[in-house]
Amino acid sequence: MKVRAGFYLKLLLPKGKPTLLTPEVLKEMQLQQERIEAEKKRGCRQEAGDGSRNP
C-alpha cells in the first residue's frame, strides 16, 4: 500500500502500524497464510468426521 510521507510519519509510524516489506517479512506472511489454510482444511475434515460418528 502506498501512502503519502506525511501520513506515514505523523500517523502510522508513531502507532507502530507499518512495516517495510522485506524478503523476511514476505516469507513470514506466506507462512502465516499457509498455516491459516491448513487450519481451515483440518477444521473442515474434523467437522465432517464428527458428523458421521454421531447418529
Backbone torsions as a table, in degrees:
resi	resn	phi	psi	omega
1	MET	NA	134.4	178.3
2	LYS	-101.6	133.6	175.6
3	VAL	-132.9	160.3	178.3
4	ARG	-70.5	151.6	-176.3
5	ALA	-58.4	-42.3	-179.0
6	GLY	-63.4	-42.0	178.0
7	PHE	-62.0	-42.7	178.7
8	TYR	-62.8	-50.2	-174.0
9	LEU	-70.2	-38.3	-173.8
10	LYS	-91.5	-27.5	-174.9
11	LEU	-115.6	-54.0	-173.4
12	LEU	-74.3	-49.3	-176.2
13	LEU	-59.9	-46.7	179.1
14	PRO	-61.8	-28.2	179.6
15	LYS	-84.3	-6.6	179.1
16	GLY	75.5	20.7	-176.7
17	LYS	-77.1	-45.7	-171.9
18	PRO	-83.4	151.5	169.2
19	THR	-136.1	146.2	176.8
20	LEU	-75.9	141.9	-179.2
21	LEU	-83.9	96.1	177.2
22	THR	-102.4	165.9	177.0
23	PRO	-56.9	-34.9	179.5
24	GLU	-67.7	-43.6	179.4
25	VAL	-64.9	-42.0	179.2
26	LEU	-61.8	-43.1	179.4
27	LYS	-63.6	-41.6	178.7
28	GLU	-64.1	-39.3	177.1
29	MET	-62.9	-41.0	178.8
30	GLN	-65.6	-40.2	178.2
31	LEU	-64.0	-41.7	178.3
32	GLN	-62.9	-41.4	179.1
33	GLN	-64.0	-40.9	177.7
34	GLU	-63.7	-39.6	178.2
35	ARG	-63.8	-42.4	179.8
36	ILE	-62.7	-44.4	179.5
37	GLU	-64.5	-38.9	178.2
38	ALA	-65.6	-39.9	178.0
39	GLU	-62.9	-41.9	179.4
40	LYS	-62.5	-43.0	-179.9
41	LYS	-64.5	-43.1	178.4
42	ARG	-63.2	-40.5	179.5
43	GLY	-62.8	-41.8	178.9
44	CYS	-65.9	-40.9	179.7
45	ARG	-66.2	-41.4	-179.5
46	GLN	-66.7	-41.5	178.7
47	GLU	-62.2	-42.1	179.1
48	ALA	-65.6	-40.1	178.8
49	GLY	-67.8	-39.4	-179.5
50	ASP	-65.3	-39.4	-178.7
51	GLY	-67.6	-33.7	-177.4
52	SER	-78.8	-23.9	-179.3
53	ARG	-79.9	-32.2	-178.3
54	ASN	-93.5	122.2	-179.4
55	PRO	-72.8	NA	NA
